[in-house]
Amino acid sequence: MPSADSTDHEVPQVGAFATLLKEALNHAQSIKPTASIEPPLTKPDFNKLLAQLPTIFPCASPEYTSNNLPAEKARQYAVVETAARHVFSGLVAGTVIDSPEFVQIWNLLDFLSVLSDDEQCDPALLFWLVEELLDSQTNEGCRKIFDFLESRRETIIAQNLKQKQLVILRSCNDLLRRLSRAEDTAFCGRVFIFMFQCFPLGDRSSVNLRGEYHVENVTSYEETTVEPDDSADKMAVDSEADAGKDGKDDNKSTAKAVSFDAKNKPAAEKPLDTNALYPVFWSLQHQFSQPTTLFDPAQLAKFKEGLETTMSAFTTVAKLQRNTKGSDENKIPQKRKHSEDDDDLRSSTNNPKYLTSRDLFDLEIGDMYFRRHILIQAFIVLEFLLSLTPQAKAKLANIKVQNRSVVYGDQQLGEEDAGWVREMKKKIAAYIQAESEGYFFHRVIESVISRDKNWVRWKVESCPPIKRDPVSPADFNEARASAKRIATNKRLRAVPMGSLSLDFLKEEDTESAMEKLKEPERWKLPELNTFQKKIETDDLDLDFANSEKEKSEILEAKASKTWRALRIARRSKLASFDKVDDWQKVDAIFQDHSTPEPTEGEAVGDSQGPENKLPLILTGPSKVGKSTLLSMLLERRKDAFGKVVRHTTRSPKDGEVDGQDYHFVDSKEFNMILDGDYFLETSTQDGFEYGTNRKLAQALEESGKVPIIELDREGIQMAKDNGYNARFIFISPPTTEELEARLKKAGVSEEHIQSTLKSAEEDIEHSKSEGQYDTTITNDDMEEAYKQLEAFIYGPTGGANGVNGDAAATGDDVAMKDASNGDDAS
């Protein structure tokens, strides 16, 4: 409340209370000798001083009664405020906030907080003085004042909050207007959090009830379009090749950070060059900051075109970044690493607004986090558009009192536009999920937007009170009685479902009945073999079923027995589960898989693995017999070796089985494995991705088997570069003439024969280099070649050539290109 500040204290009570304040400060200094903000002073620290208040203000006594009590209280509040302002002004004028003596200000505010809670002064007096204190200090000093407010927040808002709310809001808003959102971002956040913690959740003071947008937030950029120097089919950049034509090496003329190579792309798939993309991309910020402009059909059409173009460019950038075998001009250069002497761009002086320089645009769209930030904005605007559909408006029809400012009742999104919005949302979601940790990031976005939609609905309902009145005792008792009637009105079963009958307990004497409870069939699990006959009987009944209903009942009974058999088998025959591919055929769990005695003519070590457990990688020219040798080894030593199946993004061909020929996955799953660095090697063939997942090889090794992998020469080199430790075996043809004869016999075209022979000659020449392979096997006769392969695997061989370092558990099946249809049939 306003007061007349008198420096000479013409009112005796002002002087008396000012003296009491000084005594309180001296007392506080004696019980809190430190100069820190903590610990706070509380009411027990000032009990003796509070007892003196009735001597100055008779109305301060709890026993005081008077017909004019409100007027006397108002006079007391004015006197306390006047004296407090006088003492406060003297302390602020003569004390620097960084000095130890400034603790007297904190002690004075603590004393006034105690008076406020005891209703001996105006509840808002503390914040009136804080408001003046904030005005008298620099931004750095305001940080210390906020340290005090944050440490006392729970105490100072515990009582009489309504009288304090307005001055808290005013002082915080004044401070926010002083602070720079760019240079004092963290401090602004502290102020906002303080306000959020002070005001109740359902308070309407911070709600944008009129639906106003921050239209002053304008993103400036260069709107003039820069024409490319070359033809319209290709982005023109200064490259080293162009510099060479002039005989000059201009280091200042460098390639763009993002290069869209459209040589081999059809015209419909050519992405926009970055110069043309730049104004289209930044123009989206206008619709992002002012979504109501999309009510104009022309603006909506421009927004749709701009967002589609941006998504196309983002997709191209992400694909180029994932292409590990792309050329240098197609790769996205990473941002330059800053040395220790460089300025830290993440410091508090970093401007959080977008940097829209055309020179930085290529680097920005090459940054995954920047792209995500733009897509979050797009997500929010798309949700806004979906709120204008007839279906969304129908959900608000039952709201009696609507806030018309945020409903936009006269605006409605057409079915065609709504379909586009839904499709674009799906496209953005799929793009986000395909990136690193994309699933988690997308789930966070969905969660935040879902909560925000709930707040929007609360605003549409004109912000009804969130705090509900407590339930009356009568209503509580009625609800409890009703719940009791509902819960106890059901007729109980004589024998609960799934339990055994206990009728025998009442038919016999107590002793014999209790003995029956100890019978093994009541508590012991049945033997696994007891289910084998029952399942076989169900299979027989299934063949003679006369109707679909009868067949369904038999299948349900068989499923129950199968499930119980599997539950029992997991205790002792868990390894047999690998042999169960169909739940209707579980014969494997009933068989004895113990190692049989070797028969006459069978080697003792046929089912044993080699001493050297390193993975085996086979390679060689096409049609040399790699796949045949691998199949022979797996068939004759099936318990010792395991083939690793490769992943691919293409669809299965006729006769191919998922998990045996390839693991057929979509691009999203392939990229997740790639981002997790689980691929041993990758390649691209005919536009489809292929990769070898090292996790599959690890699983084989953990099961005690030796992984066998089939790779081409490039795949082996990539595996070595990735530090994969294995034994590398080269399968060579007797002669190139023999290989040519095999290709002709297979019906391969002459053109493909020549390309295969040329590749085979390069492979054979490469195999002669020292240290490339651990052994070379010439496949003149298949049985002889297999014996050489087995002799090498089980022989006393050393470590792997071609890779230095410790073994890195990995492996994968790589299928070569077929001579006729694009797959390996060697």
C-alpha positions in Angstrom: 0.0 0.0 0.0 1.3 3.5 -0.6 2.9 5.4 2.2 4.2 8.8 3.0 7.9 8.4 3.6 9.2 10.9 6.2 12.8 11.0 7.0 12.4 12.9 10.3 9.8 10.4 11.5 7.2 13.0 12.6 5.1 9.9 13.6 6.5 8.5 16.8 5.6 5.0 15.9 7.7 5.2 12.8 10.8 6.0 14.8 10.0 3.3 17.4 9.6 0.6 14.8 12.7 1.8 12.9 14.6 1.3 16.2 13.1 -2.2 16.5 14.2 -3.0 13.0 17.8 -2.0 13.7 17.7 -4.2 16.9 16.4 -7.1 14.8 19.3 -6.6 12.3 21.9 -6.5 15.1 20.3 -9.6 16.7 20.3 -11.4 13.3 24.0 -10.6 12.9 24.7 -12.2 16.2 22.9 -15.5 15.5 24.0 -15.6 11.8 27.6 -14.4 11.6 28.2 -15.6 8.0 27.7 -13.4 5.0 25.9 -16.0 2.9 22.2 -16.1 2.0 21.7 -19.4 3.7 20.5 -20.3 6.2 17.2 -18.4 6.4 16.1 -16.7 9.6 12.7 -17.9 10.9 10.1 -16.8 13.5 11.8 -18.5 16.5 14.9 -16.3 15.9 12.9 -13.1 16.4 10.4 -14.2 19.2 11.7 -11.7 21.7 11.5 -8.8 19.2 8.0 -9.8 18.1 6.9 -9.7 21.7 7.8 -5.9 21.7 5.3 -5.1 18.9 2.3 -4.6 21.1 4.2 -1.8 22.9 4.4 0.1 19.6 1.1 -1.1 18.0 -1.5 -2.1 20.5 -3.5 -3.7 17.7 -0.6 -6.2 17.2 -1.6 -8.1 20.3 -3.9 -11.1 19.7 -6.1 -10.1 22.7 -6.7 -6.6 21.4 -10.3 -5.7 20.5 -11.6 -2.5 19.0 -14.4 -1.3 16.8 -11.9 0.5 14.7 -9.5 -2.5 14.3 -9.3 -2.4 10.4 -8.3 1.3 10.4 -5.7 0.7 13.2 -4.3 -2.3 11.2 -4.0 -0.2 8.1 -2.1 2.5 10.1 0.2 -0.2 11.5 0.9 -1.5 7.9 1.7 2.1 6.7 4.0 2.7 9.7 5.9 -0.6 9.2 6.2 0.1 5.5 7.5 3.6 6.0 10.1 2.5 8.6 11.1 -0.5 6.6 11.6 1.6 3.4 13.8 4.1 5.4 16.0 1.3 6.8 16.1 -0.5 3.5 17.1 2.6 1.5 19.9 3.4 3.9 21.3 -0.1 3.6 21.0 -0.3 -0.2 22.6 3.2 -0.6 25.6 2.4 1.5 26.2 -1.3 0.8 27.5 -3.0 -2.4 25.8 -6.3 -3.2 29.1 -8.1 -3.4 30.2 -7.0 0.1 29.8 -9.2 3.2 27.7 -6.4 4.8 24.9 -6.9 2.3 23.8 -9.9 4.4 21.8 -7.3 6.4 19.5 -6.9 3.4 18.8 -10.6 3.4 18.2 -10.5 7.2 15.9 -7.6 6.8 13.8 -9.4 4.2 13.7 -12.5 6.4 12.4 -10.4 9.3 9.7 -8.8 7.0 8.7 -12.3 5.8 8.1 -13.3 9.4 6.0 -10.2 10.0 4.0 -10.9 6.9 3.2 -14.4 7.9 2.3 -13.1 11.4 0.0 -10.5 9.7 1.9 -7.6 11.3 2.7 -5.9 7.9 1.3 -5.8 4.4 1.8 -9.3 2.7 3.3 -7.6 -0.4 5.8 -5.4 1.4 8.6 -8.0 1.0 8.2 -8.0 -2.8 7.8 -4.2 -3.0 11.3 -3.9 -1.6 12.6 -6.8 -3.8 11.2 -4.9 -6.8 13.1 -1.8 -5.8 16.2 -3.8 -5.1 16.1 -5.4 -8.6 15.8 -1.9 -10.1 18.9 -0.7 -8.3 21.2 -3.6 -9.3 22.9 -4.7 -12.5 22.0 -8.0 -14.2 24.8 -9.7 -12.2 23.4 -8.4 -9.0 19.9 -9.5 -9.9 21.3 -13.1 -10.2 22.2 -12.9 -6.5 18.8 -11.5 -5.6 17.2 -14.4 -7.4 19.4 -16.8 -5.4 17.7 -15.4 -2.3 14.2 -15.6 -3.8 14.7 -19.2 -5.0 16.0 -20.2 -1.6 13.0 -18.7 0.2 10.3 -19.4 -2.4 8.4 -22.0 -0.4 8.3 -19.9 2.7 7.3 -16.6 1.1 4.4 -18.0 -1.0 3.1 -20.3 1.7 0.6 -17.7 3.1 -1.3 -14.7 1.6 -0.3 -15.6 -2.0 -3.2 -13.7 -3.5 -2.0 -10.4 -2.1 1.5 -11.1 -3.4 0.7 -12.5 -6.9 0.4 -9.2 -8.7 3.7 -7.7 -7.5 5.5 -11.0 -8.1 4.3 -11.1 -11.7 5.1 -7.4 -12.2 8.6 -7.6 -10.8 9.5 -10.8 -12.8 8.1 -9.3 -16.0 10.1 -6.1 -15.5 13.2 -8.1 -15.0 12.5 -10.2 -18.1 12.2 -7.0 -20.2 15.7 -6.0 -19.0 17.3 -9.3 -19.8 18.5 -10.4 -23.2 16.9 -13.6 -24.4 20.2 -14.3 -26.3 22.8 -13.4 -23.7 20.9 -14.2 -20.5 19.0 -17.3 -21.7 19.7 -19.4 -18.5 18.7 -16.5 -16.2 15.5 -15.9 -18.1 14.7 -19.6 -17.6 15.3 -19.2 -13.9 12.8 -16.3 -13.8 10.2 -18.3 -15.7 10.6 -21.3 -13.5 10.3 -19.2 -10.4 7.0 -17.8 -11.7 5.7 -21.3 -12.6 6.5 -22.5 -9.1 4.9 -19.5 -7.5 1.6 -19.5 -9.4 -0.9 -22.4 -9.1 -1.2 -24.7 -12.1 -4.6 -23.5 -13.0 -3.9 -19.8 -12.7 -5.0 -17.9 -15.7 -2.5 -15.0 -15.4 0.0 -16.7 -17.8 -2.6 -18.1 -20.2 -2.8 -16.7 -23.7 -6.6 -16.6 -23.7 -6.8 -14.4 -26.8 -4.8 -16.8 -28.9 -2.3 -14.1 -29.9 0.9 -15.0 -31.7 4.4 -13.5 -31.4 4.2 -11.7 -34.7 7.2 -9.6 -34.0 9.4 -12.8 -34.2 10.4 -12.3 -37.8 13.1 -14.4 -39.4 15.1 -12.3 -41.8 16.8 -13.8 -44.8 18.1 -12.9 -48.3 15.0 -13.2 -50.4 16.8 -12.6 -53.7 17.2 -15.8 -55.6 20.8 -16.7 -56.7 20.8 -18.3 -60.1 23.1 -21.3 -60.6 26.1 -20.8 -62.9 25.6 -24.0 -64.8 22.6 -25.6 -66.5 19.3 -26.2 -64.7 19.9 -29.9 -64.5 22.8 -29.7 -62.1 24.0 -27.5 -59.2 27.1 -25.7 -60.2 29.9 -25.7 -57.6 33.5 -24.7 -57.9 35.3 -28.0 -57.9 39.0 -29.0 -58.2 38.3 -30.2 -61.7 37.0 -26.8 -62.8 40.0 -25.1 -61.2 42.3 -27.5 -63.1 40.8 -26.4 -66.5 42.1 -22.9 -66.0 45.4 -24.0 -64.7 44.8 -22.4 -61.3 44.3 -23.8 -57.9 42.0 -21.4 -56.1 41.7 -22.5 -52.5 38.9 -20.1 -51.8 36.7 -21.7 -54.4 35.5 -24.8 -52.6 32.6 -27.2 -53.1 29.2 -26.7 -51.4 28.8 -28.4 -48.1 25.9 -30.4 -49.5 26.1 -31.7 -53.0 23.1 -33.2 -54.7 24.4 -35.4 -57.5 21.6 -35.8 -60.0 23.4 -37.4 -62.9 21.7 -40.8 -62.6 18.4 -39.7 -61.2 15.2 -39.3 -63.3 14.0 -35.8 -63.7 11.1 -36.3 -61.3 13.5 -37.3 -58.5 16.1 -34.5 -59.0 16.3 -32.5 -55.7 16.3 -28.8 -55.6 19.7 -27.1 -55.5 20.5 -25.3 -52.3 20.4 -21.8 -53.9 16.8 -22.4 -55.0 16.0 -24.2 -51.7 17.2 -21.4 -49.5 14.3 -18.8 -49.9 11.7 -21.6 -50.0 13.1 -23.1 -46.8 13.3 -19.9 -44.8 9.9 -18.7 -46.0 8.3 -21.4 -43.9 9.3 -19.5 -40.8 6.5 -17.0 -41.6 3.8 -19.7 -41.3 5.6 -21.3 -38.3 5.3 -18.1 -36.3 1.8 -17.1 -37.6 -0.2 -20.3 -38.3 -3.4 -18.3 -38.8 -2.0 -17.1 -42.1 -2.7 -20.6 -43.4 -6.4 -19.8 -43.4 -5.6 -18.1 -46.8 -5.7 -20.8 -49.5 -2.8 -19.2 -51.3 -0.7 -19.2 -48.2 -1.7 -22.8 -47.5 -0.7 -23.9 -51.0 2.7 -22.1 -50.6 3.2 -23.8 -47.2 2.5 -27.3 -48.7 4.9 -26.7 -51.6 7.6 -25.4 -49.3 7.3 -28.2 -46.8 7.3 -30.9 -49.4 10.4 -29.4 -51.0 12.1 -29.2 -47.7 11.3 -32.8 -46.8 12.6 -33.9 -50.2 15.9 -32.1 -49.6 16.2 -33.4 -46.0 15.6 -37.0 -47.3 18.4 -36.5 -49.9 20.8 -35.1 -47.3 20.2 -38.0 -44.8 20.7 -40.5 -47.6 24.0 -39.0 -48.6 25.2 -39.0 -45.0 24.4 -42.7 -44.6 26.1 -43.6 -47.9 29.5 -44.8 -46.5 30.7 -45.7 -50.0 29.7 -42.4 -51.7 32.2 -40.2 -53.5 33.8 -37.3 -51.7 31.6 -34.7 -53.5 28.5 -36.5 -52.4 29.3 -36.6 -48.7 28.2 -34.1 -46.1 31.2 -32.5 -44.5 31.0 -32.3 -40.8 31.3 -29.0 -39.0 34.8 -27.9 -38.4 36.1 -29.0 -35.0 37.0 -26.0 -32.8 40.3 -25.9 -31.2 40.8 -25.0 -27.6 41.7 -21.4 -28.5 38.5 -20.9 -30.4 35.5 -19.1 -28.8 33.0 -21.6 -27.4 29.9 -21.2 -29.5 27.8 -22.9 -26.8 28.5 -20.1 -24.3 25.8 -17.9 -22.9 26.5 -15.2 -25.5 25.3 -17.5 -28.3 22.3 -16.0 -30.2 19.6 -18.6 -30.2 17.8 -17.2 -33.3 18.5 -18.8 -36.6 21.6 -17.8 -38.5 20.1 -17.3 -42.0 23.2 -16.4 -43.9 23.2 -18.1 -47.3 26.9 -19.1 -46.8 25.9 -21.2 -43.7 22.8 -22.8 -45.2 24.5 -25.9 -46.6 26.1 -26.6 -43.2 22.8 -26.1 -41.4 20.8 -28.5 -43.4 23.7 -31.0 -43.0 23.2 -30.9 -39.2 20.7 -33.6 -38.0 19.8 -31.6 -34.9 19.0 -28.5 -37.0 16.7 -30.6 -39.3 15.0 -32.1 -36.3 14.3 -28.6 -34.9 12.6 -27.5 -38.2 10.6 -30.7 -38.3 9.3 -30.1 -34.7 8.0 -26.7 -35.9 6.3 -28.4 -38.8 4.8 -31.0 -36.5 3.2 -28.3 -34.3 1.7 -26.4 -37.3 0.4 -29.7 -38.8 -1.3 -30.4 -35.5 -2.8 -26.9 -35.6 -4.2 -27.6 -39.0 -5.7 -30.9 -37.9 -7.5 -29.1 -35.1 -9.6 -27.4 -37.9 -11.0 -30.6 -39.4 -14.7 -31.4 -38.9 -13.8 -34.4 -36.8 -11.7 -32.3 -34.4 -14.4 -29.6 -34.2 -17.1 -32.3 -33.4 -15.2 -33.2 -30.3 -15.6 -29.6 -29.0 -19.3 -29.5 -29.7 -20.2 -30.5 -26.2 -18.3 -27.7 -24.5 -21.0 -25.2 -23.4 -18.8 -22.2 -22.8 -16.1 -22.0 -25.5 -13.3 -19.5 -25.7 -14.0 -18.2 -29.2 -10.6 -16.7 -29.6 -8.9 -20.0 -30.0 -11.6 -22.1 -31.6 -11.6 -20.5 -35.0 -15.2 -21.6 -35.6 -15.5 -20.0 -39.0 -12.4 -21.9 -40.3 -12.5 -25.5 -41.5 -9.9 -27.6 -43.3 -11.1 -29.5 -46.4 -10.9 -33.2 -46.7 -8.2 -33.0 -49.4 -6.0 -30.7 -47.3 -6.6 -32.8 -44.2 -5.4 -35.9 -46.1 -2.3 -34.1 -47.1 -1.6 -33.0 -43.5 -1.9 -36.6 -42.3 0.3 -38.0 -45.0 3.0 -35.3 -44.3 2.8 -36.2 -40.6 3.5 -39.8 -41.4 6.3 -38.9 -43.7 8.0 -36.6 -41.1 7.5 -39.3 -38.4 9.1 -42.0 -40.6 12.0 -39.6 -41.4 12.7 -38.8 -37.7 12.5 -42.5 -36.7 15.0 -43.5 -39.4 17.8 -41.3 -37.9 19.9 -42.0 -34.8 17.8 -42.7 -31.8 14.9 -41.6 -33.9 12.2 -43.8 -32.2 13.0 -42.3 -28.8 13.1 -38.8 -30.1 9.7 -39.2 -32.0 8.1 -40.6 -28.8 9.2 -37.5 -26.9 7.7 -35.3 -29.5 4.4 -37.2 -29.5 4.3 -37.0 -25.7 4.9 -33.3 -25.6 2.4 -32.5 -28.3 -0.2 -34.7 -26.7 0.1 -32.8 -23.4 0.0 -29.5 -25.2 -3.2 -30.5 -26.9 -4.7 -31.1 -23.4 -3.7 -27.6 -22.4 -5.2 -26.2 -25.6 -8.5 -27.9 -24.8 -8.4 -26.5 -21.3 -8.0 -23.0 -22.8 -10.9 -23.7 -25.2 -13.0 -24.5 -22.2 -12.2 -21.0 -20.8 -9.8 -22.5 -18.2 -12.1 -24.1 -15.7 -10.6 -24.5 -12.2 -8.2 -27.4 -12.0 -8.6 -27.7 -8.2 -11.7 -29.6 -7.3 -13.7 -29.2 -4.1 -13.3 -32.1 -1.6 -15.9 -34.8 -1.6 -18.4 -34.4 1.3 -18.7 -37.2 3.9 -22.2 -38.0 2.7 -21.1 -38.4 -0.9 -18.2 -40.5 0.1 -20.3 -42.9 2.2 -22.8 -43.2 -0.6 -20.1 -44.1 -3.1 -18.5 -46.6 -0.8 -21.9 -48.3 -0.2 -22.6 -48.4 -3.9 -19.2 -50.0 -4.7 -19.8 -52.5 -1.9 -23.1 -53.5 -3.4 -21.6 -53.9 -6.9 -18.7 -56.0 -5.6 -20.6 -58.3 -3.3 -23.7 -59.0 -5.4 -22.0 -61.6 -7.6 -22.7 -65.3 -7.2 -19.5 -67.1 -6.4 -18.6 -70.3 -8.2 -18.7 -73.5 -6.3 -15.2 -74.4 -7.7 -13.2 -71.3 -8.9 -12.1 -71.5 -12.5 -8.7 -73.3 -12.9 -8.7 -74.8 -9.4 -9.0 -78.4 -8.4 -12.0 -79.6 -6.5 -11.6 -80.0 -2.7 -14.8 -82.0 -2.2 -12.8 -84.9 -0.9 -12.0 -82.9 2.2 -15.6 -83.3 3.4 -16.1 -86.8 2.3 -13.5 -88.4 4.5 -12.0 -87.9 7.9 -9.5 -85.1 8.4 -6.4 -87.2 8.6 -6.9 -89.2 5.3 -8.0 -86.0 3.5 -4.8 -84.2 4.5 -2.8 -87.2 3.3 -4.5 -86.9 -0.1 -3.2 -83.4 -0.4 0.3 -84.8 -0.3 -0.2 -87.0 -3.3 2.4 -86.2 -6.0 -0.1 -85.6 -8.8 -1.5 -82.6 -6.9 1.8 -80.7 -6.6 4.4 -82.3 -8.9 4.8 -81.3 -12.5 3.9 -84.1 -15.0 6.6 -85.7 -17.0 7.3 -84.2 -20.4 6.6 -87.5 -22.3 3.1 -87.6 -21.0 2.2 -84.8 -23.4 3.7 -86.4 -26.4 1.0 -89.1 -26.7 -1.7 -86.5 -26.0 -0.4 -84.2 -28.8 -0.2 -87.1 -31.2 -3.8 -88.1 -30.4 -4.9 -84.5 -31.1 -3.1 -84.6 -34.5 -4.9 -87.9 -35.3 -8.3 -86.4 -34.3 -7.5 -83.3 -36.4 -7.3 -85.5 -39.5 -10.7 -86.9 -38.9 -12.4 -83.6 -37.9 -15.8 -83.3 -39.7 -16.4 -79.6 -39.3 -14.5 -76.3 -38.9 -15.9 -75.9 -35.4 -14.6 -79.3 -34.4 -11.3 -78.6 -35.9 -11.0 -75.3 -34.1 -11.8 -77.0 -30.7 -9.1 -79.7 -31.3 -6.6 -77.0 -32.3 -7.4 -75.1 -29.1 -6.9 -78.2 -27.0 -3.7 -79.1 -28.7 -2.4 -75.5 -28.2 -3.0 -75.8 -24.5 -1.1 -79.1 -24.3 1.7 -77.8 -26.5 2.1 -74.7 -24.3 2.4 -76.7 -21.2 4.9 -79.1 -22.8 7.0 -76.2 -23.8 6.9 -74.8 -20.3 8.2 -78.1 -18.9 10.8 -78.5 -21.7 12.4 -75.2 -21.0 13.8 -76.5 -17.7 15.9 -79.2 -19.4 15.7 -79.0 -23.2 15.9 -75.3 -23.9 18.4 -75.9 -26.7 15.8 -77.9 -28.6 13.7 -74.8 -29.0 16.0 -73.7 -31.9 14.6 -76.7 -33.9 11.0 -75.7 -33.4 9.8 -73.5 -36.3 6.1 -74.2 -36.0 4.1 -74.5 -32.8 2.1 -77.4 -34.3 5.3 -79.4 -34.7 7.2 -79.7 -31.5 8.5 -83.2 -31.8 12.1 -81.9 -31.2 11.4 -81.3 -27.5 10.5 -84.9 -27.0 13.6 -86.3 -28.7 16.9 -87.2 -27.0 19.6 -84.9 -28.3 22.5 -86.4 -26.5 25.6 -87.0 -28.6 25.5 -90.5 -30.1 28.4 -92.9 -30.2 30.4 -92.7 -33.4 29.5 -95.4 -35.9 32.0 -97.4 -37.8 33.7 -95.3 -40.5 32.7 -92.1 -38.9 35.4 -89.9 -37.5 35.3 -89.2 -33.8 35.6 -85.5 -34.3 32.8 -85.1 -37.0 30.5 -83.2 -34.6 33.3 -81.4 -32.8 34.4 -77.9 -33.6 38.0 -76.9 -34.4 40.4 -75.7 -31.8 40.7 -72.4 -33.5 37.3 -70.7 -33.0 37.9 -67.7 -35.2 35.2 -67.1 -37.8 35.8 -68.3 -41.3 35.4 -66.1 -44.4 35.3 -67.6 -47.8 35.8 -65.7 -51.0 36.6 -66.3 -54.6 35.3 -65.6 -58.1 31.8 -66.3 -59.1 30.9 -69.9 -60.0 34.1 -71.2 -58.3 32.2 -73.3 -55.9 32.2 -71.3 -52.7 28.5 -71.9 -51.9 28.8 -75.6 -52.6 31.8 -76.0 -50.3 30.1 -74.0 -47.6 26.9 -76.2 -47.8 29.0 -79.4 -47.6 30.8 -78.2 -44.5 27.5 -77.2 -42.8 25.9 -80.5 -43.7 28.7 -82.7 -42.5 29.7 -80.6 -39.5 26.3 -79.0 -38.7 26.9 -79.0 -34.9 30.2 -77.2 -35.3 29.6 -74.4 -37.8 26.8 -72.0 -38.6 26.2 -69.9 -41.6 25.6 -66.1 -41.2 22.7 -64.8 -43.3 23.0 -61.4 -44.8 20.5 -58.4 -44.5 19.1 -56.7 -47.6 16.5 -54.1 -48.3 15.2 -55.7 -51.5 12.1 -58.0 -51.7 12.5 -61.8 -51.8 12.5 -63.5 -55.2 10.7 -66.6 -56.0 11.9 -69.5 -53.9 13.9 -67.4 -51.5 13.1 -67.9 -47.8 13.5 -65.1 -45.2 16.2 -66.0 -42.7 17.8 -68.7 -44.9 18.7 -66.8 -48.1 18.6 -63.3 -46.7 17.1 -61.3 -43.8 14.7 -59.2 -45.8 14.2 -55.8 -44.0 13.0 -52.4 -44.9 15.2 -49.3 -45.1 14.2 -48.1 -41.7 15.4 -51.3 -39.9 18.5 -51.5 -42.1 19.4 -47.9 -41.2 18.9 -48.6 -37.5 21.4 -51.4 -37.6 23.7 -49.2 -39.6 23.4 -46.3 -37.2 24.2 -48.7 -34.3 27.5 -49.7 -36.0 26.4 -53.4 -36.1 27.3 -54.0 -39.7 30.6 -55.7 -40.4 30.4 -54.5 -44.0 27.9 -53.0 -46.4 27.4 -52.6 -50.1 24.9 -51.3 -52.6 23.8 -53.4 -55.6 21.2 -52.4 -58.2 19.9 -49.7 -55.8 19.4 -52.0 -52.8 21.5 -52.1 -49.6 23.2 -55.3 -48.4 25.0 -55.6 -45.1 26.6 -58.2 -42.7 25.3 -58.0 -39.1 28.1 -58.8 -36.7 25.5 -59.5 -34.0 24.5 -62.7 -35.9 28.1 -63.9 -35.8 28.3 -63.2 -32.1 25.2 -65.2 -31.5 26.7 -68.2 -33.2 29.9 -67.9 -31.3 28.0 -67.7 -28.0 26.2 -70.9 -28.9 29.6 -72.6 -29.4 29.6 -72.7 -33.2 32.1 -71.2 -35.6 30.5 -68.6 -37.9 31.1 -69.0 -41.7 30.8 -66.0 -43.9 30.9 -65.7 -47.7 32.1 -62.3 -48.9 33.6 -60.7 -52.1 37.0 -59.1 -52.2 35.6 -55.6 -51.4 33.6 -57.0 -48.4 36.6 -58.7 -47.0 38.6 -55.5 -47.2 35.9 -53.6 -45.4 35.8 -56.3 -42.7 39.5 -55.9 -42.3 39.3 -52.2 -42.1 36.6 -52.5 -39.4 39.0 -54.6 -37.4 37.2 -58.0 -37.7 39.5 -60.9 -36.8 38.8 -64.0 -38.8 40.5 -66.7 -41.0 40.3 -65.7 -44.7 40.1 -68.5 -47.3 40.4 -67.9 -51.0 38.7 -70.5 -53.3 40.4 -70.4 -56.7 39.4 -72.0 -60.0 42.0 -74.4 -61.7 42.3 -72.1 -64.6 40.3 -69.2 -66.1 39.5 -71.5 -69.0 37.8 -73.9 -66.7 35.9 -71.1 -65.0 34.8 -69.9 -68.5 33.5 -73.4 -69.3 31.5 -73.5 -66.1 29.9 -70.1 -66.9 28.9 -71.2 -70.4 27.5 -74.4 -69.0 25.3 -72.3 -66.6 23.9 -70.5 -69.6 25.4 -67.1 -68.8 25.5 -64.4 -71.5 28.7 -63.8 -73.3 28.9 -60.2 -72.0 28.5 -61.3 -68.4 31.0 -64.0 -68.9 33.7 -61.6 -70.0 33.0 -59.2 -67.1 33.1 -62.2 -64.6 36.4 -63.5 -66.1 37.9 -60.0 -65.8 36.8 -59.7 -62.2 38.1 -63.3 -61.5 41.5 -62.4 -62.9 41.7 -59.4 -60.6 40.7 -61.6 -57.6 43.3 -64.3 -58.4 46.0 -61.6 -58.8 45.0 -60.0 -55.5 45.1 -63.4 -53.8 48.8 -63.8 -54.7 49.7 -60.7 -52.5 51.4 -61.7 -49.3 49.2 -61.7 -46.2 45.9 -61.2 -48.0 44.5 -64.7 -47.2 45.4 -67.5 -44.8 45.1 -70.2 -47.4 44.2 -70.7 -51.0 42.3 -73.8 -52.1 42.1 -74.7 -55.8 38.7 -76.2 -56.7 39.5 -78.7 -59.4 37.7 -81.6 -57.7 34.9 -80.8 -55.2 35.6 -83.6 -52.8 39.4 -82.9 -52.9 38.8 -79.2 -52.3 36.5 -80.0 -49.3 39.2 -82.2 -47.8 41.7 -79.3 -48.2 39.2 -76.9 -46.6 38.6 -79.3 -43.7 42.3 -80.0 -43.2 43.0 -76.2 -43.0 40.1 -75.6 -40.6 41.1 -78.4 -38.2 44.8 -78.1 -38.8 47.3 -76.4 -36.4 46.9 -72.9 -37.9 47.9 -69.7 -36.3 46.1 -66.3 -36.1 44.4 -64.6 -39.0 46.4 -62.8 -41.6 45.2 -59.4 -42.9 43.9 -58.1 -39.5 45.9 -56.9 -36.6 44.6 -56.7 -33.1 42.4 -58.8 -30.9 39.4 -60.8 -32.2 36.3 -58.8 -32.6 33.2 -61.0 -32.4 31.2 -60.5 -35.6 30.2 -62.1 -38.8 27.7 -62.1 -41.7 26.7 -63.9 -44.8 27.4 -62.0 -48.0 25.8 -63.2 -51.2 27.7 -62.4 -54.4 26.0 -61.2 -57.6 24.6 -64.1 -59.6 26.0 -64.4 -63.1 22.6 -64.2 -64.6 20.1 -62.7 -62.1 22.2 -60.5 -59.8 22.7 -62.9 -56.8 25.7 -65.1 -56.0 25.4 -68.7 -57.2 29.0 -69.7 -56.8 
